[in-house]
Amino acid sequence: MTTPTSGSEAPALTKLNIPFVEFVVIIACLMALNALALDVMLPALPDIGADLNIEDPNKRQSILTAYLIGFGVAQLFLGPITDAMGRRGLLLAGLGLYSIGSIFAIFAPNLELLLAARVLQGIGCAAPRVIAVSAVRDCFHGRQMGRVMSLVMMIFMIVPIIAPSIGQAVLLFAGWHWIFSLLLFAGVAVLIWCAVRLPETLPKERRTKLEVKETINAYKLALTSRLSLGYMLALTFVFGGLFSFISMSQQIYVGIFDLGVWFPVVFALSAVMSSLSSFTNSRLVETIGMRRMSHGAVFAFVCCGSVMAIVSISGFETVYSFTIACALTMACFGFLGANFNALAMEPLGRIAGTASSVIGFVTTLGGALLGYVVGQMFNGTTLPLAVGIIIFGSCALCCILYAERGRLFHPSVNTD
């Protein structure tokens, strides 16, 4: 295996053999399977809790967390494998495992087996996530990669908009088990599409040998590159805020604001804002730059959390004020996710698969655990969520300052 080098020494990019639009949509669908597995569950959590005798409402959040744990941990091992064996075969295997996990979940008779099935789903979906980002890095770099990731995020964010409504619609006509049938159908459909249309993006001459020593060196590079580590940790804290909102959203909108079946509609408003901001980012990032866009969004992220906290403490909070605050917070995420991920990947082009797996492992598992901690603090008010957003946004800002050696909005002279 060639010693990993920085992005400036990365090999020639792979030429796309399918239309650009189709490539973007496929990558978005691969990433959307993850969002679908999370958000389509939200309306069903009370029904699942009732059927499986889950007395503590906060414990229902484990159905989301179990998936995220499998999803996060598996990514750490998939990167080196895909760098050595290519993208396509591992992608199809992961989609197959995701579908098998969905089948097990359909027939799970208790919480323990359901959580095991969710972990299996997460492990299977880790391959599409790692390979989706790696394939983009195989074909694009720099601001162009930021633009492609923003377009992917724009399409990807359609799923959080409609997924809770789809889950609610399923519950109107059938039991919660049919939601996992929907996930099975989605997994098989994407599997067939990729098998027929998506080419291999990592040619054999650019693959690395799967050796323990060299794999450890690749992990070390991903974790010691100042730019990559800083933005990886910043994205982890941002994901902590996102997962906090997702884990508590059903309890807040239904338990506090008593929205009932209207919960998916109001939840969608936040997702719409994130999708619109991702689209805006894709249009402006090549002109304005990833740093200016994302650094400004971090400050806005903290401000949104602060306003949410003040309104909550004042006692004047309504479903309207909370929804507006959440929508603005999710709009910030649209400027943060794609740019932070692209900045973290930029120095690691020669080990894109390993880099993607390390970034996915740290951000997903770390974000899930942070979100779970905040979610368990739910006390019948929105204050824990607001405080979590403030803390996580402030920590993300500190990570950016570390990555850029104290500079904001412009790259430091030497980031590694």
C-alpha positions in Angstrom: 0.0 0.0 0.0 1.4 3.4 -0.9 1.9 5.7 2.0 -1.2 7.9 2.4 -0.6 11.5 1.2 -2.5 14.7 1.3 -5.3 15.6 -1.1 -2.8 17.7 -3.2 -1.0 14.5 -4.2 -4.2 12.6 -4.9 -4.4 10.5 -8.1 -6.5 11.5 -11.1 -10.2 11.6 -10.5 -12.5 8.9 -11.9 -14.5 9.9 -14.9 -18.3 9.3 -14.6 -19.8 6.7 -16.9 -23.4 7.6 -16.1 -25.1 11.0 -16.4 -24.2 13.5 -13.7 -27.8 13.9 -12.6 -28.3 10.2 -12.2 -25.1 9.9 -10.2 -26.2 12.6 -7.8 -29.6 11.0 -7.4 -28.2 7.6 -6.7 -25.8 8.9 -4.1 -28.6 10.8 -2.5 -30.8 7.7 -2.4 -28.0 5.7 -0.8 -27.7 8.3 2.0 -31.4 8.7 2.2 -31.9 5.0 3.3 -30.3 6.0 6.6 -32.7 9.0 7.1 -35.6 6.8 6.1 -34.7 4.2 8.7 -34.7 6.9 11.4 -37.5 9.3 10.5 -40.2 6.9 9.3 -40.1 5.4 12.8 -41.0 8.5 14.7 -44.8 8.3 14.5 -44.7 4.6 15.3 -42.7 4.9 18.6 -45.8 5.0 20.8 -47.4 2.0 19.1 -44.2 0.0 19.3 -43.8 1.0 22.9 -47.4 -0.2 23.7 -47.0 -3.5 21.8 -43.6 -4.3 23.3 -44.5 -3.1 26.8 -42.0 -0.2 27.0 -43.2 1.8 30.0 -40.7 4.6 30.0 -41.3 6.9 27.0 -37.6 8.0 26.9 -36.6 4.3 26.5 -38.4 4.2 23.1 -35.5 6.4 21.9 -33.3 3.2 22.0 -35.1 2.0 18.8 -33.4 5.0 17.1 -30.1 4.7 19.0 -29.6 1.0 18.3 -29.7 1.6 14.6 -27.3 4.5 14.9 -24.8 2.4 16.9 -24.7 -0.3 14.3 -24.5 2.3 11.6 -21.7 4.2 13.2 -19.5 1.3 14.4 -19.6 -0.6 11.1 -18.3 2.3 9.1 -14.9 2.2 10.9 -14.1 -1.2 9.3 -15.7 -0.7 5.9 -13.4 2.1 4.7 -10.2 0.0 4.4 -12.1 -2.8 2.8 -13.6 -0.7 0.1 -10.3 1.1 -0.5 -8.8 -2.4 -1.2 -11.7 -4.2 -2.9 -13.5 -1.4 -4.6 -16.9 0.2 -4.0 -19.5 -1.7 -6.0 -19.4 -5.2 -4.4 -19.4 -4.0 -0.8 -22.2 -1.6 -1.6 -24.5 -4.4 -2.9 -23.6 -6.6 0.1 -24.5 -3.8 2.5 -27.8 -3.1 0.8 -28.6 -6.8 1.0 -27.8 -6.9 4.8 -30.0 -3.8 5.3 -32.9 -5.6 3.6 -32.3 -8.7 5.8 -32.3 -6.6 8.9 -35.7 -5.2 7.8 -37.1 -8.7 7.5 -36.0 -9.6 11.0 -37.5 -6.4 12.3 -40.9 -7.2 10.7 -41.2 -10.4 12.8 -39.5 -9.2 16.0 -41.6 -10.3 19.0 -39.9 -8.2 21.7 -37.8 -5.2 22.2 -34.5 -7.1 22.5 -34.9 -8.8 19.1 -36.2 -5.5 17.5 -33.1 -3.7 18.8 -30.9 -6.5 17.4 -32.6 -6.2 14.0 -32.1 -2.4 14.1 -28.4 -2.9 14.8 -28.2 -5.2 11.8 -30.0 -2.6 9.6 -27.5 0.0 10.8 -24.5 -2.3 9.9 -26.0 -2.9 6.5 -26.7 0.8 5.8 -23.1 1.7 6.8 -21.8 0.5 3.5 -24.0 2.8 1.4 -23.0 5.7 3.5 -19.2 5.1 3.4 -19.3 4.3 -0.3 -21.6 7.2 -1.3 -19.1 9.7 0.1 -16.1 7.8 -1.2 -17.6 7.6 -4.7 -18.1 11.4 -4.7 -14.5 11.9 -3.5 -13.3 9.5 -6.2 -14.9 11.8 -8.9 -14.7 15.3 -7.4 -12.6 17.4 -5.0 -12.5 20.9 -3.5 -15.4 23.3 -3.9 -16.7 21.1 -6.7 -17.1 18.3 -4.2 -18.8 20.7 -1.8 -21.3 21.6 -4.6 -22.0 17.9 -5.4 -22.4 17.1 -1.7 -24.8 20.0 -1.4 -26.9 18.8 -4.3 -26.9 15.3 -2.7 -28.0 16.8 0.6 -30.7 18.8 -1.1 -32.3 15.6 -2.5 -31.4 13.6 0.6 -33.3 16.0 2.8 -36.6 15.3 0.9 -36.7 12.0 2.9 -36.9 13.6 6.3 -39.6 15.9 5.0 -41.9 13.1 3.9 -40.7 10.1 5.9 -42.8 10.8 9.1 -45.8 11.5 7.0 -45.3 8.2 5.2 -45.0 6.4 8.6 -48.1 8.1 9.8 -50.0 7.1 6.6 -48.9 3.5 7.1 -50.2 3.5 10.7 -53.6 4.7 9.5 -54.1 1.5 7.6 -51.8 -1.1 9.2 -49.6 -1.9 12.2 -46.1 -0.6 12.8 -44.6 -3.9 11.4 -45.5 -2.6 7.9 -43.2 0.3 8.3 -40.3 -2.2 8.2 -41.9 -3.7 5.1 -41.5 -0.3 3.6 -37.8 -0.2 4.5 -37.4 -3.6 3.0 -38.9 -2.5 -0.3 -36.7 0.7 -0.3 -33.5 -1.4 0.3 -34.3 -3.9 -2.4 -35.2 -1.1 -4.9 -32.0 0.8 -4.4 -30.0 -2.5 -4.5 -31.4 -3.3 -8.0 -30.8 0.2 -9.2 -27.2 0.2 -8.1 -26.6 -3.3 -9.5 -27.9 -2.2 -12.9 -26.6 1.4 -13.2 -23.9 2.4 -10.8 -20.4 1.7 -12.1 -17.2 1.1 -10.1 -15.6 4.4 -9.2 -12.3 3.1 -7.8 -10.3 1.4 -10.5 -7.9 -1.4 -9.6 -4.8 0.7 -10.1 -5.9 3.1 -7.4 -6.8 0.4 -4.8 -4.7 -0.2 -1.7 -3.6 -3.4 -0.1 -5.6 -4.6 2.9 -2.7 -4.8 5.4 -3.1 -4.2 9.1 -0.1 -1.9 9.4 -1.0 0.3 6.5 -4.7 0.4 7.6 -3.6 1.7 11.0 -1.4 4.3 9.2 -4.5 5.3 7.2 -6.6 5.6 10.4 -3.8 7.6 12.0 -3.6 10.0 9.0 -7.4 10.6 9.2 -7.2 11.2 12.9 -4.1 13.4 13.0 -4.7 15.6 10.0 -5.5 18.9 11.8 -8.1 20.0 9.2 -9.8 16.6 9.0 -9.9 16.1 12.8 -11.2 19.5 13.5 -14.0 19.5 11.0 -14.8 15.8 11.9 -15.3 16.8 15.5 -17.3 19.9 14.6 -19.6 17.8 12.5 -20.0 15.4 15.4 -21.3 18.1 17.7 -23.6 19.4 15.0 -25.0 15.8 14.6 -25.4 15.7 18.3 -27.8 18.7 18.0 -29.6 17.1 15.1 -30.0 13.7 16.8 -31.3 15.4 19.9 -34.0 17.0 17.9 -34.9 13.8 16.1 -35.0 11.7 19.3 -37.2 14.2 21.2 -39.4 15.5 18.4 -42.2 13.1 18.8 -42.4 13.6 22.5 -42.2 17.4 22.1 -44.8 17.8 19.3 -47.2 15.2 20.6 -46.5 15.2 24.3 -46.1 19.0 24.9 -48.0 20.6 22.0 -50.6 17.8 21.5 -50.4 17.8 17.7 -51.3 14.1 17.3 -51.4 13.0 13.7 -50.3 16.5 12.6 -46.8 15.9 14.0 -45.3 14.7 10.7 -46.6 17.8 8.9 -45.0 20.2 11.4 -41.8 18.1 11.5 -41.6 18.4 7.8 -41.3 22.2 8.0 -37.9 21.9 9.6 -36.8 19.4 7.0 -37.9 21.7 4.2 -35.7 24.5 5.6 -32.7 22.2 5.7 -33.3 21.1 2.1 -33.7 24.7 0.9 -30.5 25.7 2.7 -28.7 22.8 1.1 -29.8 23.9 -2.3 -28.7 27.5 -1.5 -25.4 26.2 -0.4 -24.9 24.2 -3.7 -25.6 27.3 -5.7 -23.3 29.6 -3.7 -20.5 27.5 -2.3 -18.2 27.6 -5.3 -18.4 31.4 -5.3 -18.4 32.2 -1.6 -16.5 29.2 -0.3 -17.2 26.4 2.1 -15.6 28.2 5.1 -17.5 31.4 4.8 -20.8 29.5 4.4 -20.3 27.0 7.2 -18.5 29.3 9.8 -21.3 31.8 9.5 -23.9 29.0 9.9 -22.3 27.8 13.2 -22.8 31.3 14.8 -26.4 31.2 13.5 -26.8 27.7 15.0 -25.8 28.9 18.5 -28.1 31.9 18.2 -31.1 29.8 17.3 -30.5 27.6 20.3 -30.2 30.7 22.5 -33.4 32.1 21.3 -35.1 28.8 21.8 -33.8 28.6 25.4 -34.9 32.2 26.2 -38.4 31.6 24.9 -38.7 28.4 26.8 -37.6 29.9 30.1 -39.8 32.9 29.6 -42.9 30.7 29.5 -44.2 32.3 26.3 -43.3 29.3 24.0 -45.9 28.0 21.6 -45.9 25.4 18.9 -45.4 28.3 16.4 -42.4 29.8 18.1 -40.8 26.4 18.7 -41.3 25.3 15.1 -39.8 28.5 13.7 -36.8 28.1 15.9 -36.3 24.5 14.9 -36.8 25.4 11.2 -34.1 28.0 11.4 -31.8 25.6 13.3 -32.3 22.9 10.6 -31.6 25.6 8.0 -28.2 26.0 9.6 -27.6 22.3 9.3 -28.0 22.6 5.5 -25.0 24.9 5.4 -23.0 22.8 7.8 -23.3 19.1 6.9 -22.0 19.0 3.4 -19.3 21.7 3.9 -17.9 20.2 7.1 -17.9 16.7 5.5 -16.1 18.0 2.3 -13.6 20.0 4.4 -12.8 16.9 6.5 -12.4 14.7 3.4 -10.3 17.2 1.4 -6.8 16.3 2.7 -7.5 12.5 2.4 -8.2 11.9 -1.2 -5.8 8.9 -1.5 -7.6 7.1 1.3 -11.1 8.3 0.6 -12.8 5.1 1.7 -10.9 4.8 5.0 -11.3 8.6 5.6 -15.1 8.3 4.9 -15.3 5.4 7.3 -13.5 7.2 10.1 -15.5 10.4 9.6 -18.7 8.4 9.5 -17.8 6.4 12.6 -16.8 9.4 14.7 -19.7 11.7 13.6 -22.5 9.1 13.6 -21.6 7.3 16.8 -20.5 10.4 18.6 -23.5 12.4 17.4 -25.8 9.5 18.4 -24.4 9.2 21.9 -24.6 13.0 22.4 -28.1 13.1 21.1 -29.1 10.1 23.3 -27.7 11.9 26.4 -29.7 15.0 25.7 -32.8 12.9 24.8 -32.7 11.2 28.1 -32.9 14.6 29.8 -36.3 15.3 28.3 -38.4 16.6 31.2 -41.6 17.8 29.5 -40.1 21.0 28.3 -38.0 22.0 25.2 -35.2 23.5 27.4 -32.9 20.4 27.3 -33.0 20.5 23.5 -32.2 24.3 23.4 -29.3 24.0 25.9 -27.9 21.0 24.0 -27.9 23.0 20.7 -26.1 25.9 22.4 -23.4 23.7 23.9 -23.0 21.6 20.8 -22.8 24.7 18.5 -20.2 26.3 20.8 -18.1 23.1 20.8 -18.3 23.0 17.0 -17.0 26.5 16.9 -14.0 25.6 19.1 -13.2 22.6 16.8 -13.2 24.9 13.8 -10.8 27.3 15.5 -8.5 24.3 16.2 -8.7 23.1 12.6 -8.0 26.6 11.1 -5.4 27.6 13.8 -7.6 30.4 15.2 -8.9 31.7 11.9 -12.5 32.0 10.8 -14.0 32.4 7.3 -10.6 31.9 5.6 -8.2 28.9 5.5 -5.2 29.1 7.7 -1.8 29.2 6.1 -1.0 25.7 7.3 -3.8 23.5 8.6 -1.9 20.3 9.0 
